């Protein structure tokens, strides 16, 4: 299939499934890439934990932080479905910074992430991204705001109403009545900016090699593997990734390293128009779209 026809077909398949998707797949060896609306900014949800990890690791490398230092972390006590780790703890815990990095990045633990944000506030994370030559990712707030959405205000059998609000309350300028979905107030990024970040972590860049190696290891141990993993992980490939989920947003970024040496960075950022919390079919569509673009590049 020719490239133009492939992109039309992928876009149509996503639209039929109720998805508006912004995606980009890039061959990290040749620079060849394919995408759909890769420049569009969307709220990044938990994807912000990747630049947070990068900034924390860089500060540890500089000696500004000690990875072995123990922090007292208050319990999150979140009871709604979704959050993991310390976010669901009922009692205080004492945890090393290195272990908070694991919880934040690999388990997407929001309480662990906010303990790291206490050490490196959003504006400092943004500064360190710029020092690394990375543009297009905006870091404005901690992750605790992701716990305070309309979902927490409805009973479990009314979650669809929160998703309906998320779908219908936006503006043409990408503002939104729900602050976490307003691109002028939320943490944001585009498929291209996140692929640029992944490329800087996987190939020589301004990021120190030791920092890049540790971040690659954290992403390789991501435990949330229900979205793109089934289409990218196999005995002949290694998939390292981070997911992001918030109301009707479903994202994943990652790198697939094939046994034959080919390496591809992938970013899929989506908005669903279906007012439902559980949408396993959407995850499948996201993976199918990204895999088809990867397969096409692999054959060039």
C-alpha positions as CSV (number, residue, x, y, z in Angstrom):
1,X,0.0,0.0,0.0
2,X,1.3,3.5,-0.9
3,X,2.1,5.8,2.0
4,X,-0.8,8.2,1.3
5,X,-3.3,5.4,1.1
6,X,-2.0,3.8,4.3
7,X,-2.4,7.1,6.3
8,X,-5.9,7.6,4.9
9,X,-6.9,4.1,5.9
10,X,-5.3,4.3,9.4
11,X,-7.0,7.7,10.0
12,X,-10.4,6.2,8.9
13,X,-10.0,3.1,11.1
14,X,-9.3,5.3,14.1
15,X,-12.2,7.6,13.4
16,X,-14.6,4.7,13.1
17,X,-13.5,3.6,16.5
18,X,-14.3,7.0,18.0
19,X,-10.6,8.1,18.2
20,X,-8.9,11.3,17.3
21,X,-5.3,10.3,17.2
22,X,-2.0,12.2,17.0
23,X,0.8,9.7,16.3
24,X,4.3,9.5,15.0
25,X,6.6,6.6,14.3
26,X,10.3,7.3,13.6
27,X,13.2,5.1,12.5
28,X,15.9,6.1,14.9
29,X,18.6,5.0,12.5
30,X,17.5,6.7,9.3
31,X,15.2,9.5,10.6
32,X,12.4,8.3,8.3
33,X,9.0,8.9,9.9
34,X,5.3,8.6,9.4
35,X,2.6,10.3,11.4
36,X,-0.9,11.7,11.7
37,X,-1.2,15.2,13.2
38,X,2.1,14.8,15.0
39,X,2.4,18.5,15.9
40,X,-0.9,18.8,17.8
41,X,-0.5,19.4,21.5
42,X,-2.6,17.4,23.9
43,X,-2.6,17.2,27.7
44,X,0.1,14.8,28.5
45,X,-1.5,13.1,31.6
46,X,1.1,10.7,33.1
47,X,3.5,11.0,30.2
48,X,4.8,14.0,32.2
49,X,6.5,11.5,34.5
50,X,9.1,10.8,31.8
51,X,10.5,14.3,31.7
52,X,10.2,14.3,35.5
53,X,12.4,11.2,35.7
54,X,14.9,12.7,33.2
55,X,15.2,15.9,35.4
56,X,15.5,13.9,38.6
57,X,18.2,11.6,37.2
58,X,20.1,14.6,35.9
59,X,20.1,16.2,39.3
60,X,21.3,13.0,40.9
61,X,24.1,12.9,38.3
62,X,25.1,16.5,39.2
63,X,25.2,15.6,42.9
64,X,22.2,18.0,43.7
65,X,20.2,15.0,44.9
66,X,21.2,11.7,46.5
67,X,19.3,8.7,45.0
68,X,19.8,6.8,48.3
69,X,18.3,9.6,50.4
70,X,15.1,8.5,52.2
71,X,12.0,10.6,52.1
72,X,8.9,10.4,54.3
73,X,5.9,10.3,51.9
74,X,2.3,10.8,53.0
75,X,-0.2,8.2,51.8
76,X,-2.3,9.1,48.8
77,X,-5.4,7.3,50.1
78,X,-7.0,7.4,46.6
79,X,-10.0,5.0,46.4
80,X,-11.2,5.5,42.8
81,X,-10.0,3.0,40.2
82,X,-6.8,3.7,38.3
83,X,-4.1,5.1,40.6
84,X,-1.4,2.7,41.8
85,X,1.4,2.3,44.4
86,X,1.7,5.0,47.1
87,X,-1.4,6.7,45.7
88,X,-3.4,3.9,47.3
89,X,-1.4,3.6,50.5
90,X,-3.2,4.2,53.8
91,X,-0.2,4.9,55.9
92,X,3.0,7.0,55.6
93,X,6.1,5.4,54.0
94,X,9.8,6.1,54.0
95,X,11.3,5.5,50.5
96,X,14.5,6.3,48.7
97,X,14.5,8.8,45.8
98,X,15.8,6.0,43.4
99,X,12.8,3.8,44.4
100,X,10.4,6.8,44.0
101,X,11.7,7.0,40.4
102,X,10.8,3.3,39.9
103,X,7.3,3.8,41.3
104,X,6.6,7.0,39.4
105,X,7.9,5.8,36.0
106,X,7.2,2.0,36.0
107,X,4.0,1.9,38.0
108,X,2.8,5.5,37.1
109,X,2.4,6.2,40.8
110,X,1.2,9.8,41.1
111,X,2.0,10.2,44.8
112,X,5.6,9.0,44.1
113,X,5.8,11.5,41.2
114,X,4.6,14.4,43.4
115,X,7.3,13.5,46.0
116,X,9.8,13.9,43.2
117,X,8.1,17.2,42.1
118,X,8.6,18.4,45.6
119,X,12.3,18.1,45.0
120,X,12.3,19.3,41.4
121,X,9.3,21.6,40.8
122,X,7.6,21.8,37.3
123,X,9.5,25.0,36.3
124,X,12.8,23.3,37.1
125,X,11.9,20.2,35.1
126,X,11.0,22.5,32.2
127,X,14.4,24.3,32.5
128,X,16.3,21.0,32.4
129,X,14.3,19.9,29.3
130,X,15.4,23.1,27.6
131,X,19.1,22.5,28.7
132,X,18.8,19.1,27.0
133,X,17.7,20.8,23.8
134,X,14.1,19.5,24.0
135,X,11.2,21.7,23.0
136,X,7.5,21.2,22.8
137,X,6.8,19.6,26.2
138,X,5.2,21.9,28.7
139,X,5.4,21.1,32.4
140,X,3.1,23.3,34.4
141,X,1.9,21.4,37.4
142,X,2.3,18.3,39.7
143,X,0.3,15.1,39.1
144,X,-2.0,15.5,42.1
145,X,-4.3,17.6,39.9
146,X,-4.9,14.5,37.8
147,X,-6.7,12.9,40.8
148,X,-9.2,15.8,41.0
149,X,-11.4,15.2,37.9
150,X,-15.1,14.8,37.4
151,X,-14.7,11.0,37.8
152,X,-14.2,11.6,41.5
153,X,-17.5,13.4,41.7
154,X,-19.7,10.7,40.3
155,X,-20.7,7.3,41.6
156,X,-19.1,4.3,40.0
157,X,-22.2,3.7,37.8
158,X,-22.1,7.2,36.5
159,X,-18.5,7.4,35.3
160,X,-19.9,7.7,31.7
161,X,-21.2,11.2,32.7
162,X,-17.6,12.4,33.5
163,X,-16.4,11.1,30.2
164,X,-19.3,12.8,28.4
165,X,-18.3,16.1,30.0
166,X,-14.7,15.6,29.0
167,X,-15.8,14.9,25.4
168,X,-18.3,17.8,25.1
169,X,-16.9,20.6,27.1
170,X,-13.9,21.5,24.9
171,X,-13.6,24.6,22.7
172,X,-12.3,25.0,19.2
173,X,-9.1,26.6,20.6
174,X,-8.4,23.5,22.7
175,X,-9.5,25.2,25.9
176,X,-11.7,23.1,28.2
177,X,-14.1,23.5,31.2
178,X,-12.1,20.6,32.8
179,X,-8.7,22.2,33.7
180,X,-6.7,19.0,33.2
181,X,-7.9,18.9,29.6
182,X,-7.3,22.6,28.8
183,X,-4.0,22.9,26.8
184,X,-3.4,26.4,28.2
185,X,-3.3,25.1,31.8
186,X,-2.4,21.5,31.6
187,X,1.0,19.7,31.1
188,X,1.1,19.2,27.3
189,X,3.1,17.7,24.5
190,X,2.8,16.5,21.0
191,X,3.6,13.2,19.4
192,X,6.6,14.8,17.8
193,X,7.9,16.4,21.0
194,X,7.7,13.0,22.8
195,X,9.4,11.2,19.9
196,X,12.1,13.8,20.0
197,X,12.5,13.1,23.8
198,X,12.7,9.3,23.1
199,X,15.3,9.9,20.4
200,X,17.4,12.0,22.7
201,X,17.3,9.1,25.3
202,X,18.1,6.3,22.8
203,X,20.7,8.1,20.6
204,X,23.7,10.4,21.4
205,X,22.4,13.8,22.5
206,X,22.9,16.5,25.1
207,X,21.5,14.1,27.7
208,X,24.4,12.5,29.7
209,X,24.9,8.8,28.7
210,X,24.5,7.6,32.3
211,X,21.1,9.5,32.6
212,X,19.9,8.1,29.3
213,X,20.9,4.6,30.2
214,X,19.0,4.7,33.5
215,X,15.9,6.2,31.9
216,X,15.9,3.5,29.2
217,X,16.1,0.9,31.9
218,X,13.1,2.4,33.8
219,X,11.0,2.5,30.6
220,X,11.9,-1.1,29.8
221,X,10.4,-2.1,33.2
222,X,7.1,-0.4,32.7
223,X,4.5,-2.7,34.2
224,X,1.5,-1.2,32.4
225,X,1.5,-3.2,29.2
226,X,-2.1,-3.5,28.0
227,X,-2.1,-0.8,25.3
228,X,0.7,-0.9,22.6
229,X,2.7,-3.8,24.1
230,X,0.8,-6.7,22.5
231,X,1.7,-5.3,19.0
232,X,5.4,-4.4,19.8
233,X,6.7,-6.9,22.3
234,X,7.9,-10.3,21.2
235,X,10.8,-12.7,21.5
236,X,12.5,-10.8,18.7
237,X,11.9,-7.3,20.0
238,X,12.2,-5.2,23.2
239,X,9.4,-2.7,24.0
240,X,10.1,0.2,26.5
241,X,7.3,2.6,27.2
242,X,5.2,4.9,29.3
243,X,1.4,5.2,29.3
244,X,-0.8,8.2,30.1
245,X,-4.5,8.0,30.8
246,X,-6.9,10.7,31.9
247,X,-10.7,10.8,31.4
248,X,-11.1,10.3,27.6
249,X,-7.3,10.6,26.9
250,X,-5.3,7.5,26.2
251,X,-1.6,7.8,25.3
252,X,1.5,5.7,25.1
253,X,5.1,6.5,24.0
254,X,7.8,4.0,23.6
255,X,10.7,2.5,21.7
256,X,10.8,-0.9,20.0
257,X,14.3,-2.4,19.4
258,X,14.3,-5.3,17.0
259,X,16.7,-8.2,17.1
260,X,17.9,-7.2,13.6
261,X,19.1,-3.9,14.9
262,X,16.2,-1.6,13.7
263,X,14.9,0.7,16.3
264,X,11.7,2.8,16.2
265,X,10.3,5.5,18.5
266,X,6.5,5.6,18.7
267,X,4.2,8.1,20.2
268,X,0.4,7.7,20.1
269,X,-1.7,10.4,21.8
270,X,-5.5,10.0,21.5
271,X,-8.9,11.5,22.5
272,X,-11.9,9.2,22.6
273,X,-15.4,10.4,21.7
274,X,-17.0,7.4,23.4
275,X,-18.3,8.2,26.9
276,X,-17.0,5.1,28.7
277,X,-14.2,4.4,31.1
278,X,-13.3,0.9,30.0
279,X,-12.6,0.8,26.2
280,X,-10.2,-2.2,25.5
281,X,-11.1,-1.9,21.8
282,X,-9.5,1.6,21.8
283,X,-6.2,0.2,23.1
284,X,-6.3,-2.3,20.3
285,X,-6.9,0.3,17.7
286,X,-4.1,2.5,19.0
287,X,-1.7,-0.5,18.8
288,X,-2.9,-1.5,15.3
289,X,-2.4,2.1,14.0
290,X,1.1,2.4,15.4
291,X,2.2,-1.1,14.2
292,X,1.0,-0.5,10.7
293,X,3.0,2.7,10.4
294,X,6.0,0.9,11.9
295,X,5.6,-2.0,9.5
296,X,5.5,0.4,6.5
297,X,8.7,2.1,7.6
298,X,10.3,-1.2,8.2
299,X,9.8,-2.1,4.6
300,X,11.2,1.1,3.1
